[in-house]
Amino acid sequence: MGIIKAGNKSVESLKGLHLYHFGFSNCAMRVRIALEEKGLEWQSHLVDIMKGEQLTKEYIGINPNAVVPTLVDNGVVIIDSADIIDYLDKEYSAGSLRPGSQENEQQMYDWVYLARDNHLSIKTYMYANVGLLEKMKRTPEAMEEYRKNQTFDSALLEFHERFNSNEGFSKEDLHKATTVIDDCFAQMNERLKDHDWLAGDNFSLADIAWIPQLVILKVAKYPFENYPHLVKWKNAVIERPSFKQGVLAWLPEMGS
């Protein structure tokens, strides 16, 4: 997905790095961690998804998926957090966040894409288990407007159709989502049994792609105690300055 041509032309004049984000969005956390790890200066544009600000025509003109985050780099618009963190690491070479060997780099991408490809399972688990997210249900009028404007990601549209329906998510939906998440964390736990990081010998985009999932799933009381090696890895990551500045510093807004 990566770089797109935004319908909202106002962003083309922006100078420097601009991030449209929300504090508790796991996808936005990835980008903020990457920005901090690379020591890049950026300007914040908060989009309150609890109030539906991502659904405005102005914002959908920047990100046609009507989600956060969106990065604008001197007028260039990049969407999808996996593509954004990869873009940042390639475009700004200082403080590389990828392994040195081609084999380990491919392993890094495998972990990053696994996180991206299973994001709807995590959203389903969260929306089904965190009562606060019920506030995000849309009125029939808002859903009709969303259908008109969000024509970019059919899977995401289907997710919101299910969430906003009278039936909501079924037990089968939740079971499938939980099975996917359990499998991902079992794979990670196995990898981390004999390694400090998910790809290669150093902290990389692979670790950045996954740590925010643990942050948000903790709110849903996911049983991380079943994965001791994963917990050890998590404890190492959360001690990094980039986690404190890119994640913890933005969490208080969730309670507002």
C-alpha positions as CSV (number, residue, x, y, z in Angstrom):
1,M,0.0,0.0,0.0
2,G,2.6,2.5,1.1
3,I,2.8,5.8,-0.7
4,I,-0.5,7.2,-2.0
5,K,-1.8,10.2,-3.8
6,A,-4.1,12.0,-1.2
7,G,-7.4,13.5,-2.2
8,N,-6.9,16.2,0.3
9,K,-4.3,18.4,-1.4
10,S,-3.6,20.5,1.6
11,V,-1.1,18.0,2.9
12,E,1.1,18.4,-0.1
13,S,2.4,21.7,1.2
14,L,3.5,20.3,4.6
15,K,7.2,20.5,5.3
16,G,9.0,18.0,7.5
17,L,7.5,14.9,9.1
18,H,3.9,15.0,10.2
19,L,2.1,12.1,11.9
20,Y,-1.7,11.8,12.1
21,H,-2.3,9.5,15.1
22,F,-4.2,8.5,18.2
23,G,-2.5,7.7,21.5
24,F,-3.9,4.2,22.1
25,S,-3.8,3.0,18.5
26,N,-1.4,0.1,18.3
27,C,-0.6,0.9,14.7
28,A,0.3,4.5,15.6
29,M,2.5,3.2,18.5
30,R,4.6,1.4,15.9
31,V,5.3,4.6,14.0
32,R,6.0,6.7,17.1
33,I,8.5,4.1,18.4
34,A,10.3,4.0,15.0
35,L,10.4,7.8,14.9
36,E,11.9,7.9,18.4
37,E,14.4,5.1,17.7
38,K,15.7,7.0,14.7
39,G,15.8,10.3,16.5
40,L,13.6,12.1,14.0
41,E,11.7,15.3,14.7
42,W,8.1,15.2,13.8
43,Q,4.9,17.2,14.2
44,S,1.8,15.6,15.9
45,H,-1.7,15.8,14.5
46,L,-4.0,14.0,17.0
47,V,-7.1,12.3,15.5
48,D,-9.5,11.3,18.2
49,I,-11.0,8.0,17.0
50,M,-13.2,7.8,20.1
51,K,-15.0,10.8,18.7
52,G,-14.9,9.6,15.1
53,E,-12.6,12.3,13.8
54,Q,-11.0,9.7,11.4
55,L,-14.4,9.6,9.6
56,T,-14.4,13.2,8.4
57,K,-14.1,13.8,4.7
58,E,-11.0,15.9,5.4
59,Y,-9.2,13.0,7.0
60,I,-10.4,10.4,4.6
61,G,-9.0,12.6,1.9
62,I,-5.6,12.0,3.6
63,N,-6.1,8.3,4.5
64,P,-8.9,6.6,2.4
65,N,-9.0,3.7,4.9
66,A,-10.2,6.2,7.6
67,V,-7.7,4.8,10.1
68,V,-4.6,6.0,11.9
69,P,-1.7,6.5,11.5
70,T,-0.9,8.5,8.4
71,L,2.6,9.9,7.8
72,V,3.3,12.9,5.6
73,D,6.9,13.5,4.7
74,N,7.4,16.8,2.9
75,G,4.0,16.3,1.2
76,V,4.5,12.6,0.5
77,V,1.6,10.6,2.1
78,I,2.3,7.1,3.4
79,I,-0.4,4.9,5.0
80,D,-0.4,1.5,6.7
81,S,1.9,1.4,9.7
82,A,4.0,-1.5,8.4
83,D,4.8,0.4,5.3
84,I,5.4,3.6,7.2
85,I,8.0,2.1,9.5
86,D,9.7,0.5,6.6
87,Y,9.7,3.8,4.7
88,L,11.2,5.6,7.6
89,D,14.0,3.2,8.0
90,K,14.9,3.2,4.3
91,E,14.4,7.0,3.8
92,Y,16.4,8.0,7.0
93,S,19.5,5.8,7.1
94,A,20.8,6.8,10.6
95,G,19.9,4.3,13.3
96,S,19.1,1.3,11.1
97,L,16.3,-0.8,12.4
98,R,16.9,-3.9,10.2
99,P,19.3,-6.9,10.4
100,G,22.4,-6.9,8.4
101,S,22.0,-10.1,6.5
102,Q,19.4,-10.7,3.7
103,E,18.1,-13.9,5.5
104,N,17.5,-12.1,8.7
105,E,16.0,-9.1,6.9
106,Q,13.5,-11.4,5.3
107,Q,12.7,-12.9,8.7
108,M,12.1,-9.4,9.9
109,Y,9.6,-8.7,7.1
110,D,7.9,-12.0,7.8
111,W,7.2,-10.9,11.4
112,V,6.1,-7.4,10.3
113,Y,3.7,-8.7,7.8
114,L,2.4,-11.3,10.2
115,A,1.5,-8.5,12.6
116,R,-0.2,-6.5,9.7
117,D,-2.1,-9.4,8.2
118,N,-3.6,-10.4,11.5
119,H,-4.6,-7.0,12.7
120,L,-8.3,-7.6,12.3
121,S,-8.1,-10.6,14.6
122,I,-6.6,-8.4,17.3
123,K,-9.3,-5.7,16.6
124,T,-12.0,-8.3,16.9
125,Y,-10.6,-9.6,20.2
126,M,-10.3,-6.0,21.5
127,Y,-13.7,-4.9,20.4
128,A,-15.3,-8.0,21.9
129,N,-13.5,-7.8,25.2
130,V,-13.1,-4.1,26.1
131,G,-16.4,-2.5,27.0
132,L,-15.0,1.0,26.5
133,L,-14.9,0.4,22.7
134,E,-18.7,0.2,22.6
135,K,-18.6,4.0,22.7
136,M,-17.1,3.8,19.2
137,K,-20.3,2.3,17.6
138,R,-21.6,4.4,14.8
139,T,-25.1,5.5,14.1
140,P,-26.8,4.2,11.0
141,E,-26.3,7.6,9.4
142,A,-22.5,7.6,10.3
143,M,-22.2,4.0,8.9
144,E,-23.9,5.1,5.6
145,E,-21.4,8.0,5.3
146,Y,-18.5,5.6,6.1
147,R,-19.6,3.2,3.3
148,K,-19.7,6.0,0.8
149,N,-16.3,7.4,1.8
150,Q,-14.3,4.3,2.7
151,T,-13.9,2.4,-0.6
152,F,-10.2,1.4,-0.2
153,D,-10.2,-1.6,2.2
154,S,-13.1,-4.1,1.9
155,A,-12.0,-6.2,4.8
156,L,-11.9,-3.3,7.1
157,L,-15.3,-2.2,5.9
158,E,-16.7,-5.7,6.6
159,F,-15.2,-5.6,10.1
160,H,-17.0,-2.3,10.9
161,E,-20.2,-3.6,9.4
162,R,-20.1,-6.5,11.8
163,F,-19.1,-4.4,14.8
164,N,-21.9,-1.9,14.2
165,S,-24.6,-4.5,13.5
166,N,-27.2,-5.4,16.1
167,E,-25.6,-8.9,16.4
168,G,-22.1,-7.7,16.8
169,F,-19.3,-10.3,16.9
170,S,-20.4,-13.9,17.4
171,K,-18.7,-16.5,19.7
172,E,-17.4,-18.1,16.5
173,D,-15.8,-14.7,15.4
174,L,-14.1,-14.3,18.8
175,H,-13.0,-18.0,18.8
176,K,-11.4,-17.6,15.4
177,A,-9.7,-14.3,16.4
178,T,-8.4,-15.8,19.6
179,T,-7.0,-18.8,17.8
180,V,-5.1,-16.6,15.4
181,I,-3.6,-14.5,18.2
182,D,-2.7,-17.6,20.3
183,D,-0.9,-19.1,17.3
184,C,1.1,-15.8,16.6
185,F,2.2,-15.6,20.2
186,A,3.1,-19.3,20.4
187,Q,5.4,-18.7,17.4
188,M,6.9,-15.7,19.0
189,N,7.4,-17.5,22.3
190,E,9.3,-20.3,20.5
191,R,11.5,-17.9,18.6
192,L,12.3,-15.9,21.8
193,K,13.2,-19.0,23.8
194,D,16.7,-18.9,22.3
195,H,16.9,-15.3,21.0
196,D,16.7,-11.8,22.5
197,W,14.9,-10.3,19.5
198,L,12.5,-11.5,16.8
199,A,14.9,-11.1,13.8
200,G,18.7,-11.2,13.9
201,D,20.7,-10.2,16.9
202,N,19.4,-6.7,17.5
203,F,16.1,-4.8,18.0
204,S,14.4,-4.2,14.7
205,L,11.2,-3.4,12.9
206,A,10.0,-6.9,13.7
207,D,10.0,-6.0,17.4
208,I,8.4,-2.6,16.7
209,A,5.6,-4.3,14.8
210,W,4.6,-6.5,17.6
211,I,5.2,-4.7,20.9
212,P,2.1,-2.5,20.6
213,Q,-0.1,-5.6,20.3
214,L,0.9,-6.5,23.8
215,V,0.1,-3.0,25.1
216,I,-3.5,-3.0,23.9
217,L,-4.2,-6.7,24.6
218,K,-3.2,-6.2,28.2
219,V,-6.3,-3.9,28.5
220,A,-8.4,-6.9,27.3
221,K,-6.7,-9.1,29.9
222,Y,-5.1,-11.4,27.4
223,P,-3.2,-14.3,29.2
224,F,0.4,-13.4,28.4
225,E,1.5,-15.5,31.4
226,N,1.2,-18.5,29.0
227,Y,4.2,-17.2,27.1
228,P,7.1,-16.7,29.4
229,H,9.8,-16.0,26.8
230,L,7.5,-13.4,25.2
231,V,7.1,-11.7,28.5
232,K,10.9,-11.5,29.0
233,W,11.2,-9.9,25.5
234,K,8.4,-7.5,26.4
235,N,10.1,-6.4,29.6
236,A,13.3,-5.6,27.6
237,V,11.4,-3.6,25.0
238,I,9.5,-1.5,27.5
239,E,12.7,-0.3,29.1
240,R,13.8,1.3,25.9
241,P,13.5,5.2,25.8
242,S,11.6,4.9,22.5
243,F,8.8,2.9,24.3
244,K,8.5,5.5,27.0
245,Q,8.5,8.4,24.6
246,G,6.5,6.7,21.8
247,V,3.9,4.8,23.8
248,L,3.6,5.7,27.5
249,A,3.8,9.5,26.9
250,W,0.7,9.3,24.7
251,L,-1.5,6.9,26.7
252,P,-3.2,9.3,29.2
253,E,-5.5,10.6,26.5
254,M,-7.3,7.3,26.5
255,G,-9.1,8.2,29.6
256,S,-10.3,11.6,28.4
